[in-house]
Amino acid sequence: MQLTVWNEYHQERSDPRIAAVYPDGIHASVAAGLAEYFGANAGIGTATLDQPEHGLTEEVLAGTDVLFWWAHLRHDRVADEVVERVRRHVLAGMGLVLLHSAINARIAEALLGTSCRMSCWRHGDRELIWTVEPGHEIADGLPNPIELPAGEMYGEPLDVPAPDELIFITGYSGGEVLRSGCGWRRGRGRVFFLAAGHEEYPIYDHPDIRRALGNIARWAAPATPHRVIEARVPNSPEGWWRDAPSVPEPVEGQAR
Ligand code: ZN
């Protein structure tokens, strides 16, 4: 399995408070967690916004089974053609995992078709992540609930389409709740939103969150490598079957 972790990688370089939490960037922590989970069974690459084509060339995406996406303040800096490229690959079967504020990324809107906005938010809130689909592969090996002493509240209604699979609901200290682990099928691909992952706290270093990320990667990966089909088959002329070779007649004496 080949995994690519994409990160905006802006606050870790511009805000010393965030740099202290993720000195090598959020993508490095997510990639380290996935490496821990998969060992030699997965190749893991990273890509960031400032790279040419944001590090998401046709070649990188063609070789990616599951793309993780973390972003917060620079959604509008992602080039239209990269959003469209990622969308094509998801429809062809590549998995996409929207991490935390990436639910507001343009790729989320492009694939889910709604604004993807939450109704409210509050930094520093305690998160209780409840599994509502016990026995689901994404919940495998996770405590119920996962308790994060500090994260960020995102409140419902969250403007997303009803998920095809709902795995987690998070409760917050103010009584708010969120569908915080949602899966959708889009074309031949799978999309998952994991709400946990606010940048002010080392949430992607947490062992339970790392396990959830690995489980999600397994769920989101296509059974066989995905392939974007670009070529269109030309229309056949009307009556094409009249000139088509007919089914051969059975040879005399041959068993029918
Ligand atoms: Zn946040």
Residues whose N, C-alpha, C, O or C-beta is under 5 A from the ligand:
A	BS01	ZN	E152 H198 E199
